[in-house]
Amino acid sequence: MHNTLTPTIQEEFEKAFGTQFVTSLSVREHHARDESAYDKTLPDAVIFARSVDDVVKAVKLCHTHSIPVVAFGAGTSIEGHILPIHGGITLDLSEMNKVLSVDDQDFTVTVEPGVLRHQLNDEIRHTGLYFPIDPGANASIGGMVSTRASGTTAVKYGTMRENVLSLKVVTASGELIRTSSRAAKSSAGYDLTRLFIGSEGTLGIVVEVTLKVYPVPEEIIAAVCAFPSLEDAVNCTVMIRQSGTNIGRVEFLDANAIKAVNQYSHLGLKELPTLFFEFHGSSTGIQEQISLIKELAQECGGADFEWANKTEERSRLWTARHNAYFASLQLRPNSRSITTDVCVPISALARCVRETAEDLKAIQFPWTMLGHVGDGNFHVLMMIDPNNDEERAQAEALNHRLVQRAIAMDGTCTGEHGIGIHKMEFLKEELGLPVVDMMRRVKHALDPKNILNPGKIFSWE
């Protein structure tokens, strides 16, 4: 049972945190929404943590008084993860934003949770290393851990699951733990690191992350190639994966998404289903990749490749791709996006995309389709009027059909965005009640008062 922030309890927080404890409406509203289509949900107060000690102190107070606490990073999640639906405290970690160490001989970095993805790569560029996981948004590392994020480079480098070596976590009772060492591998007991990765702040609050980093490739070349149809583009991706080519990125945008990107980022791409490629490696290795992929694209009806060799050209191209979400929203100003996130085995991808495109023909509001098709993950963005219940219901119904289609193909309801509020029922459909009950028992064991981001992933009961 949660308690409210009574004047007496509030006084304790004010005494402990001073000006870091804020109850002003404007600050609470800033922490009341993510990028989802959900309405604002206000916390009772916001604490701006500046150190591990601040997090420990805040969580201990919340635990003592049974006050909900929700960790907040950059606010870029899209499934309602950070909404304080039971009130309580939002713990803003954005000021915990230091790169603590760079171990270039071991290819690791250790950072605070509020470090942003772009910031991390800017700060370690001088070492010749970089962190490749790229969800598109300039998300915080702590948030990326919590949602088990991936993105455009997952086809080559994997997801956060494969790239986090160790965590420091504050538990529900306010205890600080370290989940593992910096060793490249370990068989020492349960894999607690991966238990916390993807737990969406429901089992503990991440306060330090040790990540794998990689040498910057000798050469990087980007390209785009348009195709006559959705299926042609997806089939090309499947053939690329089956060929064993170690491509850096392969992304898909349908014709609607290309139209949106052209308008938003002032590009002149052909408004056809299009693949975005990026090749990493030595000059010789890249040329071999390009030669093979050109052949495969031609077999699938691909038009001439458009190349981006210079850094600024590549940056412009990928910035446009990353801004596809905001570009899609501009197809209908003042809209909110209902966003899907299925992932299926690569062999089922063409069929899943084709059937989804057929389903989308029935809706009357704008939509786009895009995704990280190199690993079978794609998204549909449906731009609804947030005040139109009929549109919302239609979008959610289409999303549900898509999830059922993916699950029937042995896929998942979420490849990278997580469960949050939006996909709680889908988790039951995908994994079954016995597995969800097992997850619930883990939650009960680690957070018996249910104060850590309550109401997310599954219900308490």
C-alpha positions as CSV (number, residue, x, y, z in Angstrom):
1,M,0.0,0.0,0.0
2,H,1.5,3.3,-1.1
3,N,1.4,6.4,1.1
4,T,0.9,10.0,-0.1
5,L,3.4,12.8,0.4
6,T,1.9,14.3,3.6
7,P,3.3,17.6,4.9
8,T,5.2,15.8,7.6
9,I,6.9,13.4,5.1
10,Q,7.5,16.3,2.6
11,E,9.3,18.1,5.4
12,E,11.7,15.2,5.8
13,F,12.5,15.3,2.1
14,E,13.0,19.0,2.2
15,K,15.4,18.7,5.1
16,A,17.3,16.0,3.4
17,F,17.6,17.6,-0.1
18,G,17.1,21.3,0.2
19,T,16.7,23.0,-3.2
20,Q,17.1,19.6,-4.9
21,F,13.6,18.7,-3.8
22,V,11.1,20.6,-6.0
23,T,7.3,20.7,-5.9
24,S,6.7,23.4,-8.5
25,L,4.0,22.7,-11.1
26,S,6.3,23.5,-14.0
27,V,9.0,21.0,-12.9
28,R,6.4,18.3,-12.1
29,E,4.8,18.8,-15.5
30,H,8.1,18.4,-17.2
31,H,8.4,15.0,-15.6
32,A,4.8,14.0,-16.2
33,R,5.1,12.8,-19.8
34,D,7.4,10.8,-22.1
35,E,7.1,10.5,-25.9
36,S,4.1,8.2,-25.7
37,A,0.5,9.2,-26.4
38,Y,-0.5,9.0,-22.8
39,D,-1.8,12.0,-20.9
40,K,0.4,13.8,-18.3
41,T,0.7,12.1,-14.9
42,L,2.1,14.4,-12.3
43,P,4.5,13.2,-9.6
44,D,4.0,14.8,-6.1
45,A,7.6,16.0,-6.2
46,V,10.9,15.8,-8.1
47,I,14.3,15.2,-6.6
48,F,17.4,16.1,-8.7
49,A,20.0,13.5,-7.6
50,R,23.7,14.6,-8.0
51,S,25.4,11.6,-6.5
52,V,25.0,7.9,-5.6
53,D,24.5,9.1,-2.0
54,D,21.6,11.2,-3.1
55,V,19.9,8.2,-4.7
56,V,20.5,6.0,-1.7
57,K,19.1,8.7,0.7
58,A,16.0,9.2,-1.5
59,V,15.2,5.6,-1.9
60,K,15.7,4.9,1.8
61,L,13.2,7.7,2.6
62,C,10.8,6.3,0.0
63,H,11.2,2.8,1.4
64,T,10.6,4.0,5.0
65,H,7.4,5.8,4.1
66,S,6.2,3.5,1.3
67,I,6.4,6.3,-1.3
68,P,6.6,5.4,-5.0
69,V,9.8,6.4,-6.7
70,V,10.3,6.6,-10.5
71,A,13.7,7.1,-12.1
72,F,13.9,9.7,-14.9
73,G,16.7,10.2,-17.4
74,A,16.1,12.0,-20.8
75,G,12.4,11.3,-21.0
76,T,12.6,9.7,-24.5
77,S,10.8,6.5,-23.8
78,I,7.5,5.8,-25.7
79,E,5.6,3.2,-23.7
80,G,4.7,5.2,-20.6
81,H,7.7,3.9,-18.6
82,I,8.4,7.0,-16.6
83,L,4.9,8.1,-15.9
84,P,4.4,8.3,-12.1
85,I,0.9,6.7,-12.2
86,H,0.8,6.3,-8.5
87,G,2.2,9.7,-7.7
88,G,5.2,9.9,-5.3
89,I,8.7,11.0,-6.2
90,T,10.3,11.3,-9.6
91,L,14.1,10.9,-9.1
92,D,15.8,12.9,-11.9
93,L,19.2,11.4,-12.6
94,S,20.1,13.8,-15.5
95,E,22.7,15.7,-13.3
96,M,24.6,12.4,-12.7
97,N,26.2,12.8,-16.0
98,K,29.9,12.1,-15.6
99,V,32.1,9.7,-17.6
100,L,33.9,8.2,-14.7
101,S,36.7,6.2,-16.4
102,V,37.9,5.1,-19.8
103,D,39.9,1.9,-19.9
104,D,41.1,1.8,-23.5
105,Q,43.2,-1.3,-23.1
106,D,40.2,-3.2,-21.8
107,F,37.7,-1.5,-24.2
108,T,35.4,-0.4,-21.4
109,V,34.0,2.8,-20.1
110,T,32.2,3.4,-16.8
111,V,29.6,6.2,-16.6
112,E,26.9,7.7,-14.5
113,P,23.3,6.9,-15.6
114,G,22.5,10.5,-16.7
115,V,25.3,10.5,-19.4
116,L,23.7,10.9,-22.8
117,R,24.6,8.8,-25.8
118,H,26.0,11.6,-27.9
119,Q,27.9,13.0,-24.9
120,L,29.6,9.7,-24.2
121,N,30.9,9.4,-27.8
122,D,32.0,13.1,-27.8
123,E,34.0,12.5,-24.5
124,I,35.8,9.3,-25.6
125,R,36.4,10.3,-29.3
126,H,40.1,11.2,-28.5
127,T,40.7,7.5,-27.5
128,G,39.8,6.2,-31.0
129,L,36.9,4.2,-29.3
130,Y,33.1,4.6,-29.5
131,F,29.9,3.2,-28.1
132,P,27.9,2.0,-31.0
133,I,24.4,1.3,-29.6
134,D,22.2,3.8,-31.3
135,P,18.4,3.9,-30.4
136,G,18.1,7.1,-32.5
137,A,17.1,9.4,-29.6
138,N,19.8,11.0,-27.6
139,A,18.8,8.8,-24.7
140,S,20.5,8.5,-21.3
141,I,22.7,5.4,-20.7
142,G,20.7,4.6,-17.6
143,G,17.5,4.7,-19.6
144,M,19.0,2.5,-22.3
145,V,20.0,0.0,-19.7
146,S,16.5,0.0,-18.1
147,T,14.7,-0.6,-21.4
148,R,17.3,-3.0,-22.9
149,A,17.6,-0.6,-25.8
150,S,19.2,-1.3,-29.2
151,G,18.6,0.5,-32.5
152,T,20.2,0.9,-35.9
153,T,23.5,-0.9,-35.2
154,A,22.1,-3.9,-33.4
155,V,22.6,-6.0,-36.5
156,K,26.4,-5.8,-36.0
157,Y,26.9,-4.9,-32.3
158,G,23.9,-6.4,-30.5
159,T,21.8,-4.6,-27.9
160,M,22.4,-3.2,-24.4
161,R,22.1,-6.8,-23.2
162,E,25.4,-7.7,-24.9
163,N,27.2,-4.5,-24.2
164,V,26.8,-3.9,-20.4
165,L,29.5,-5.6,-18.3
166,S,28.5,-4.4,-14.9
167,L,26.1,-2.2,-12.9
168,K,25.9,-0.5,-9.6
169,V,22.3,-0.5,-8.5
170,V,20.4,1.0,-5.5
171,T,17.9,-1.6,-4.3
172,A,14.4,-0.9,-3.1
173,S,15.6,-0.8,0.5
174,G,18.4,1.7,-0.4
175,E,21.3,-0.7,-0.4
176,L,24.1,-0.1,-3.0
177,I,25.2,-3.3,-4.9
178,R,27.5,-4.1,-7.8
179,T,26.2,-6.9,-10.0
180,S,29.6,-8.1,-11.5
181,S,33.2,-7.2,-12.2
182,R,34.7,-5.8,-15.5
183,A,35.8,-9.3,-16.6
184,A,34.8,-10.1,-20.2
185,K,33.0,-13.2,-19.0
186,S,32.0,-14.8,-15.7
187,S,30.2,-17.9,-14.4
188,A,29.9,-16.5,-10.8
189,G,26.4,-17.2,-9.7
190,Y,23.1,-15.7,-11.1
191,D,23.5,-13.2,-13.9
192,L,22.2,-10.2,-11.9
193,T,23.5,-7.7,-14.5
194,R,21.1,-9.0,-17.1
195,L,18.3,-9.2,-14.5
196,F,18.4,-5.5,-14.1
197,I,18.9,-4.8,-17.8
198,G,15.4,-4.3,-19.2
199,S,13.7,-4.2,-15.8
200,E,12.5,-0.6,-16.4
201,G,13.4,0.6,-12.9
202,T,11.1,-1.8,-11.2
203,L,13.8,-3.8,-9.4
204,G,16.4,-1.2,-8.6
205,I,17.8,2.2,-9.7
206,V,20.9,2.0,-11.9
207,V,23.6,4.5,-10.6
208,E,26.7,3.4,-12.6
209,V,27.2,1.4,-15.8
210,T,30.3,-0.2,-17.2
211,L,30.0,-0.6,-21.0
212,K,31.9,-2.3,-23.8
213,V,33.3,0.1,-26.4
214,Y,34.8,-0.5,-29.8
215,P,37.6,0.9,-32.0
216,V,36.2,3.4,-34.5
217,P,36.1,1.6,-37.9
218,E,38.9,2.5,-40.3
219,E,36.4,3.5,-42.9
220,I,32.6,4.1,-42.8
221,I,30.5,4.5,-46.0
222,A,26.7,5.0,-46.0
223,A,24.3,4.5,-48.9
224,V,20.6,4.4,-49.7
225,C,18.8,2.3,-52.3
226,A,15.1,2.5,-53.3
227,F,13.0,-0.5,-54.2
228,P,9.8,-1.0,-56.1
229,S,7.9,-2.5,-53.1
230,L,8.0,-3.1,-49.4
231,E,8.5,-6.8,-50.0
232,D,11.4,-6.3,-52.4
233,A,13.3,-4.2,-49.8
234,V,12.7,-6.6,-47.0
235,N,13.6,-9.6,-49.1
236,C,16.9,-7.9,-49.9
237,T,17.6,-7.5,-46.2
238,V,16.9,-11.2,-45.6
239,M,19.3,-12.1,-48.4
240,I,22.0,-9.8,-46.9
241,R,21.7,-11.5,-43.5
242,Q,21.7,-15.0,-45.1
243,S,24.8,-14.1,-47.0
244,G,26.8,-13.6,-43.8
245,T,27.8,-10.1,-44.7
246,N,28.9,-8.2,-41.5
247,I,27.1,-5.0,-42.3
248,G,27.2,-2.1,-39.9
249,R,23.6,-1.0,-40.3
250,V,20.6,-1.7,-42.5
251,E,17.5,0.3,-42.0
252,F,14.1,0.3,-43.7
253,L,11.8,3.2,-44.4
254,D,8.6,2.9,-46.4
255,A,7.4,5.4,-48.9
256,N,5.4,7.4,-46.3
257,A,8.4,7.6,-44.0
258,I,10.6,8.8,-46.9
259,K,8.0,11.5,-47.7
260,A,8.0,12.7,-44.1
261,V,11.9,12.6,-43.9
262,N,12.2,14.6,-47.1
263,Q,9.9,17.3,-45.9
264,Y,11.4,17.5,-42.3
265,S,15.1,17.1,-43.2
266,H,15.0,18.8,-46.6
267,L,16.2,15.7,-48.5
268,G,15.4,14.6,-52.1
269,L,15.2,10.9,-51.7
270,K,12.9,8.9,-54.1
271,E,9.5,8.4,-52.3
272,L,9.7,4.6,-52.5
273,P,10.5,1.9,-50.0
274,T,14.1,2.5,-49.2
275,L,17.0,0.8,-47.4
276,F,19.7,2.8,-45.6
277,F,23.0,1.0,-45.4
278,E,26.2,1.6,-43.5
279,F,29.4,-0.3,-44.1
280,H,32.2,-0.5,-41.4
281,G,35.7,-1.9,-41.8
282,S,38.8,-1.6,-43.9
283,S,38.7,-0.2,-47.4
284,T,39.2,-3.6,-48.9
285,G,36.6,-5.2,-46.7
286,I,34.0,-2.5,-47.4
287,Q,34.4,-2.8,-51.1
288,E,33.8,-6.5,-50.9
289,Q,30.6,-5.9,-48.8
290,I,29.4,-3.2,-51.3
291,S,30.0,-5.5,-54.3
292,L,27.9,-8.3,-52.8
293,I,25.1,-6.1,-51.6
294,K,24.8,-4.3,-54.9
295,E,24.2,-7.7,-56.5
296,L,21.6,-8.7,-54.0
297,A,19.8,-5.3,-54.3
298,Q,19.7,-5.6,-58.1
299,E,18.2,-9.1,-57.8
300,C,15.4,-7.5,-55.7
301,G,14.8,-4.7,-58.1
302,G,16.8,-2.1,-56.2
303,A,17.6,1.2,-58.0
304,D,21.0,2.8,-58.2
305,F,22.7,3.4,-54.8
306,E,23.2,6.9,-53.6
307,W,26.4,7.2,-51.6
308,A,27.5,9.3,-48.6
309,N,31.3,8.9,-48.0
310,K,32.1,12.1,-46.1
311,T,31.4,12.4,-42.4
312,E,29.0,15.4,-42.8
313,E,27.1,13.6,-45.6
314,R,26.7,10.4,-43.4
315,S,25.7,12.5,-40.5
316,R,23.0,14.3,-42.5
317,L,21.6,11.0,-43.8
318,W,21.5,9.3,-40.4
319,T,20.2,12.4,-38.6
320,A,17.4,12.4,-41.0
321,R,16.7,8.7,-40.3
322,H,16.9,9.3,-36.5
323,N,14.4,12.2,-36.9
324,A,11.9,10.0,-38.7
325,Y,9.8,9.9,-35.6
326,F,9.5,13.7,-35.4
327,A,9.2,13.9,-39.2
328,S,6.2,11.5,-39.0
329,L,4.5,13.6,-36.4
330,Q,4.8,16.6,-38.7
331,L,2.6,14.8,-41.3
332,R,-0.2,15.7,-38.9
333,P,0.7,18.7,-36.6
334,N,-0.5,18.4,-33.0
335,S,-0.9,14.6,-33.3
336,R,0.6,11.9,-31.0
337,S,2.1,8.7,-32.2
338,I,0.9,5.2,-31.3
339,T,4.1,3.3,-32.1
340,T,4.5,-0.5,-32.6
341,D,7.7,-2.4,-31.9
342,V,7.4,-6.0,-33.0
343,C,10.4,-8.2,-33.8
344,V,10.2,-11.5,-35.7
345,P,12.7,-14.1,-36.9
346,I,14.3,-12.8,-40.0
347,S,12.7,-15.6,-42.1
348,A,9.2,-14.3,-41.2
349,L,10.0,-10.7,-41.7
350,A,8.8,-10.2,-45.3
351,R,5.5,-11.9,-44.6
352,C,4.9,-9.9,-41.4
353,V,5.7,-6.6,-43.1
354,R,3.5,-7.4,-46.1
355,E,0.5,-8.4,-44.0
356,T,0.9,-5.3,-41.8
357,A,1.0,-3.1,-44.8
358,E,-2.3,-4.6,-46.0
359,D,-3.9,-4.1,-42.6
360,L,-2.8,-0.4,-42.6
361,K,-4.8,0.4,-45.7
362,A,-8.0,0.5,-43.7
363,I,-7.0,3.4,-41.4
364,Q,-7.7,7.0,-42.3
365,F,-5.0,8.9,-40.4
366,P,-1.3,9.2,-41.4
367,W,1.1,6.4,-40.7
368,T,4.7,5.4,-41.5
369,M,6.6,2.2,-41.3
370,L,10.3,1.9,-40.5
371,G,12.7,-0.2,-38.6
372,H,15.9,-2.1,-37.9
373,V,15.0,-4.8,-40.4
374,G,18.5,-6.4,-40.2
375,D,17.4,-8.0,-37.0
376,G,13.7,-8.4,-37.8
377,N,12.6,-5.4,-35.8
378,F,10.2,-2.8,-37.4
379,H,7.9,-0.1,-36.2
380,V,4.6,1.4,-37.4
381,L,3.9,5.0,-36.3
382,M,0.2,6.0,-36.4
383,M,-0.4,9.7,-36.0
384,I,-3.7,10.1,-34.1
385,D,-5.6,13.0,-32.7
386,P,-5.0,12.5,-29.0
387,N,-8.5,13.7,-28.3
388,N,-10.2,11.3,-30.7
389,D,-11.1,8.1,-28.9
390,E,-12.2,6.4,-32.1
391,E,-8.8,7.0,-33.7
392,R,-7.0,5.8,-30.6
393,A,-9.1,2.6,-30.5
394,Q,-8.5,1.9,-34.2
395,A,-4.7,2.4,-33.8
396,E,-4.6,0.2,-30.7
397,A,-6.7,-2.5,-32.5
398,L,-4.2,-2.5,-35.4
399,N,-1.3,-2.7,-32.9
400,H,-2.9,-5.7,-31.2
401,R,-3.4,-7.5,-34.5
402,L,0.3,-6.8,-35.4
403,V,1.4,-8.2,-32.0
404,Q,-0.7,-11.3,-32.4
405,R,0.8,-11.7,-35.9
406,A,4.3,-11.4,-34.6
407,I,3.7,-13.8,-31.7
408,A,2.2,-16.4,-34.1
409,M,5.5,-16.1,-36.0
410,D,7.5,-16.8,-32.8
411,G,8.3,-13.1,-32.5
412,T,7.9,-10.5,-29.7
413,C,5.6,-7.6,-28.9
414,T,8.6,-5.4,-28.2
415,G,12.0,-5.6,-29.8
416,E,13.5,-2.6,-28.0
417,H,11.1,-0.2,-26.5
418,G,10.1,-2.3,-23.5
419,I,6.7,-3.0,-21.8
420,G,6.0,0.1,-19.7
421,I,2.2,0.5,-19.4
422,H,1.4,0.0,-23.0
423,K,2.3,-3.6,-23.6
424,M,1.4,-5.2,-20.2
425,E,-1.4,-7.3,-21.7
426,F,0.8,-8.3,-24.7
427,L,3.4,-9.7,-22.3
428,K,0.9,-12.2,-21.0
429,E,0.0,-13.2,-24.6
430,E,3.6,-13.6,-25.6
431,L,5.0,-15.5,-22.5
432,G,2.0,-16.9,-20.7
433,L,0.8,-16.3,-17.2
434,P,3.3,-18.8,-15.5
435,V,6.2,-16.8,-16.8
436,V,4.7,-13.5,-15.9
437,D,3.9,-14.9,-12.4
438,M,7.6,-15.9,-12.1
439,M,8.6,-12.3,-13.0
440,R,6.1,-11.0,-10.4
441,R,7.7,-13.2,-7.7
442,V,11.1,-11.7,-8.5
443,K,9.6,-8.2,-8.2
444,H,7.9,-9.2,-4.8
445,A,11.2,-10.5,-3.5
446,L,13.4,-7.5,-4.5
447,D,10.8,-4.8,-3.9
448,P,8.3,-6.1,-1.3
449,K,6.7,-2.6,-0.8
450,N,6.3,-2.1,-4.6
451,I,7.8,1.4,-4.5
452,L,10.0,1.1,-7.6
453,N,8.2,2.3,-10.7
454,P,5.0,0.6,-9.6
455,G,2.4,-0.4,-12.2
456,K,4.8,-1.1,-15.0
457,I,5.5,-4.3,-16.9
458,F,2.8,-6.3,-15.0
459,S,0.3,-5.7,-12.2
460,W,1.4,-6.2,-8.6
461,E,-1.2,-8.8,-7.8
